[in-house]
Amino acid sequence: MRTVAALLALAVSCSACEQDRAAVPPAERSGNRYTGKALLLSYGCVACHRIRGLPELSGQSGPPLERVAYQSYLAGLLPNTQANMERWIVHPRAISPGTAMPELGVSPAEARDMAAYLYQQVPP
């Protein structure tokens, strides 16, 4: 019985650790989140995605990005890092050719700022 209780306690503590690890660590974050917010609006990202702090539009065909920093994977394929988010924003179809995410012509510098806004909800 003690063994079962110990294993249960370990499983609960490990799942809590996993939740903490899912957030993109501060050391991996860069970019200007204020510029990123403006870019997310100007590229029309809110037409498909729900993004915290930005106006919602009716067409929500893309996944919500409100808690993207806490997801384990991006697009179900890439480990969740800011570098991978930037790659996805710049060339989503190079990563997943059949994705509905369009190639918008976002530069790497713009993608860094956009990712900074998306990851801002994670405490430093």
Protein Blocks (a to p, Z undefined) as FASTA:
>chain_A
ZZmmmmmmmmmmmmmmmmmmmpccfklggcjfklmmmmmmmnommmmpccehiacdfblf
bccfklmmmpfbghhlaccdfklmmmmmmmmmlmmmmbmbdcehiafklmmmmmmmmmmm
pcZZ
